[in-house]
Amino acid sequence: MWEPFHHADISLPVVRRRIGLELLEMLDVLGDVAIHGAWAFLHNRTYPNRKALDQAIGRLSKQGLVVKRRGLDTPWLELTAGAEESMEAYFHPDKWWNTKWNGIWYLLVYDVPEADRPYRNVLRKFLRRQRMGCFQKSVWITPHDIRPQYADLEEAAAVEVFACLFEARTVLGMPAEKVVWESWDFDQLYDIQKRFCDVYAGNLEILDGLVSPSLDTLMRLAAEEVDAFRSAFVLDPLLPSQLLPCDYKGKEAFALHQKLTNQIRSKLMEVNPK
């Protein structure tokens, strides 16, 4: 029934959740899942057995991320304040868009010898995790203040042996918009996010026209949309609004995500009111 999300540059299995992450994401999208059918769907889709599910819940509970209460026949899970902080940044991108840029770029420059290639590979993964852009081969850049993260790297991994962090108000005299285009692939990002908007605008129209959709139908749409939303934003640097290209599609994609998930919640409550 639902149009699948597909883009040549994105493989859903590659960006799919760590165990436990989908639980948080689905809770964030759907609110509590103290609905027997919805819980069963999530259980069967994500976890190979009940033990794996209980272990994931236990780990999250120990971190203060999920509160577990006992209902009549199913668990009741809800996000805590700590869980909000642990969510991937792209599930609340407006926080980043609304950040006021102070005009300072943070550039991390490194020179890691070939003999230390594993260190270099891990460092690159860390920089991507911080959504930094690769301005040049060994020069990474961000408008976000990453000094705390760099200090942690100094203490834990002696990064100062191979790297330096600089502040700059200009980069080779380039205007900010050119720095952005040089550092992040916004053409690719536009294509992926536009595909998300096209697919889920159509699926929202289908959903609006359904009368009494089944629980399985709604949960399948919710789960697929979460995967697609993650895919549409996994490459997004989440820059302050003043640095975003004029044709940036991320805000449209996020608004559509919110509208669609709100409609799914509404219909879920019609199917299985608490």
C-alpha positions in Angstrom: 0.0 0.0 0.0 2.7 2.5 1.0 5.2 3.7 -1.5 8.6 2.6 -0.4 11.5 5.0 0.2 14.4 4.3 -2.1 17.4 6.4 -3.1 20.5 5.1 -4.9 22.8 6.8 -2.5 21.2 5.4 0.6 20.9 1.8 1.8 18.4 1.5 4.7 20.1 -1.6 6.2 23.4 0.4 6.4 21.8 3.2 8.4 19.5 1.1 10.4 19.4 1.4 14.2 21.7 -0.1 16.8 19.7 -2.4 19.0 17.7 -0.3 21.4 17.9 2.8 19.3 14.7 2.0 17.3 12.9 1.6 20.6 13.8 5.1 21.5 12.9 6.4 18.1 9.6 4.7 17.9 8.7 6.0 21.4 9.6 9.5 20.3 7.5 9.2 17.2 4.5 7.4 18.6 4.4 8.4 22.3 3.8 5.4 24.7 3.3 2.1 23.0 1.2 0.5 25.7 -1.0 -0.9 23.0 -0.7 -4.7 22.8 -0.7 -4.9 19.0 1.7 -2.0 18.5 4.1 -3.5 21.1 4.0 -6.9 19.5 4.8 -5.3 16.1 7.8 -3.5 17.4 8.9 -6.6 19.3 8.7 -8.9 16.3 10.3 -6.4 13.9 13.3 -5.4 15.9 14.3 -8.1 18.4 15.0 -11.8 17.7 13.5 -12.9 21.0 12.1 -11.7 24.3 15.4 -11.9 26.1 17.1 -9.5 23.6 14.2 -7.1 24.0 14.4 -7.2 27.8 18.2 -6.8 27.7 17.8 -3.7 25.5 15.1 -2.2 27.8 17.3 -3.0 30.8 20.3 -1.2 29.4 18.2 1.8 28.5 16.6 1.9 32.0 20.1 1.8 33.7 21.0 4.9 31.7 17.9 6.6 32.8 16.5 6.7 29.3 13.4 4.7 29.6 10.9 4.3 32.5 9.3 0.9 32.6 6.0 0.3 34.4 3.8 -2.7 34.4 0.4 -2.5 32.9 -2.2 -5.2 32.7 -0.6 -7.3 30.0 2.0 -5.2 28.3 4.9 -2.9 29.4 4.4 0.8 29.5 7.4 2.7 28.2 7.9 6.4 27.9 10.8 8.7 27.2 12.5 10.5 30.1 14.3 13.8 29.9 17.6 12.0 29.6 16.3 10.1 26.6 15.6 13.3 24.7 19.3 14.2 25.1 20.4 10.8 23.8 18.4 10.9 20.6 20.2 11.3 17.4 20.4 15.1 16.5 18.4 14.8 13.4 15.3 13.7 15.3 15.2 17.3 16.7 16.9 19.3 13.9 15.1 22.5 14.7 17.3 22.8 17.8 20.3 23.1 15.5 18.7 25.2 12.8 17.7 27.7 15.5 21.2 28.1 16.8 22.6 31.5 16.2 26.0 31.4 14.4 28.6 33.6 16.0 30.6 33.9 12.7 33.4 31.6 13.9 34.5 28.5 12.1 36.2 25.7 14.0 38.8 23.8 11.9 40.4 20.6 12.9 43.7 19.9 11.0 45.4 16.6 11.5 48.4 14.7 10.1 48.3 11.1 11.1 51.1 8.8 9.8 50.3 5.9 7.7 51.5 3.6 10.4 48.7 4.9 12.6 46.0 4.4 10.0 43.5 2.7 12.5 43.8 5.9 14.7 43.1 8.0 11.6 40.1 6.0 10.6 38.5 6.3 14.1 39.3 10.0 14.1 37.5 10.5 10.8 34.5 8.6 12.1 34.4 10.8 15.2 34.5 13.9 13.0 31.7 12.7 10.9 29.7 11.9 14.0 30.2 15.6 14.9 28.7 16.4 11.5 31.9 18.2 10.5 32.5 18.9 6.8 35.6 17.8 5.0 36.9 21.1 3.6 40.1 19.5 2.4 41.6 16.0 2.8 42.8 16.5 6.4 41.0 19.7 7.2 37.5 19.4 8.8 35.2 22.3 9.6 32.1 23.1 11.6 30.3 26.3 12.7 29.5 24.6 16.0 31.9 25.0 19.0 33.5 21.6 19.4 36.2 22.7 21.9 34.6 20.5 24.6 34.7 17.4 22.4 38.3 18.2 21.3 39.3 18.6 25.0 37.9 15.1 25.6 39.9 13.8 22.7 43.1 15.3 24.1 42.5 13.7 27.5 41.3 10.3 26.3 43.2 9.8 23.0 46.1 12.3 23.0 44.8 13.8 19.8 47.1 16.8 20.1 49.9 14.6 19.0 48.4 14.5 15.5 45.9 17.4 15.3 45.2 21.0 16.1 41.9 22.9 16.5 41.7 26.4 15.1 39.1 29.2 15.2 38.7 31.4 12.2 36.4 34.1 11.0 37.2 33.5 7.4 38.5 30.5 5.5 40.8 31.4 2.6 38.8 34.6 2.3 35.7 32.7 1.1 32.2 33.8 1.8 30.4 31.5 4.2 28.1 30.1 1.6 31.1 28.9 -0.5 32.7 27.3 2.6 29.5 25.4 3.1 29.3 24.2 -0.5 33.0 23.1 -0.4 32.6 21.2 2.9 29.3 19.3 2.6 27.6 17.7 -0.4 24.3 19.6 -0.4 23.5 18.4 -3.9 23.3 14.8 -2.8 21.5 15.8 0.4 18.9 17.8 -1.6 18.2 14.7 -3.8 17.7 12.4 -0.8 15.5 14.8 1.2 13.4 15.7 -1.9 12.8 12.0 -2.5 11.7 11.6 1.2 9.3 14.6 0.7 7.9 13.1 -2.5 7.3 9.7 -1.1 5.8 10.6 2.2 3.6 13.4 1.0 2.0 10.7 -1.2 1.8 8.3 1.8 0.2 11.0 3.9 -2.4 11.5 1.3 -3.1 7.8 1.2 -3.3 7.7 5.1 -5.7 10.6 5.1 -8.0 8.7 2.8 -8.1 5.5 4.8 -11.1 4.6 6.9 -10.3 2.4 10.0 -6.8 1.3 8.9 -5.5 -1.8 10.7 -3.0 -1.6 13.5 -0.4 -3.5 11.4 -0.9 -1.1 8.5 -0.3 1.9 10.7 2.7 0.4 12.5 4.3 -0.6 9.3 4.0 2.9 7.9 5.5 4.3 11.2 8.4 1.9 11.2 9.2 2.5 7.5 8.9 6.3 7.9 11.3 6.3 10.8 13.9 4.4 8.7 13.4 6.7 5.8 13.6 9.9 8.0 16.8 8.7 9.5 18.2 8.0 6.0 17.1 11.5 4.8 19.1 13.2 7.6 22.0 11.0 8.3 24.2 13.1 6.0 22.7 16.4 7.1 25.2 18.7 8.9 22.3 20.5 10.6 23.8 23.9 10.1 22.3 27.1 11.6 19.6 28.5 9.4 21.7 31.4 8.2 24.2 29.0 6.6 21.8 26.8 4.8 21.5 26.9 1.0 18.3 28.5 -0.3 17.0 25.2 -1.8 17.6 23.2 1.4 14.8 20.6 1.8 15.5 19.5 5.3 12.9 21.8 7.0 10.2 20.7 4.6 11.1 17.0 5.3 11.0 17.6 9.0 7.6 19.3 8.9 6.3 16.4 6.8 7.7 13.9 9.3 5.9 15.7 12.2 2.6 15.9 10.3 2.7 12.3 9.2 3.6 10.9 12.7 0.9 13.1 14.3 -1.6 11.6 12.0 -0.4 8.1 12.7 -0.7 8.7 16.4 -4.2 9.9 16.0 -5.3 6.9 14.0 -3.5 4.5 16.3 -5.6 5.9 19.2 -8.8 5.3 17.1 -7.8 1.7 16.5 -6.7 0.9 20.0 -7.7 3.7 22.5 -6.2 3.3 26.0 
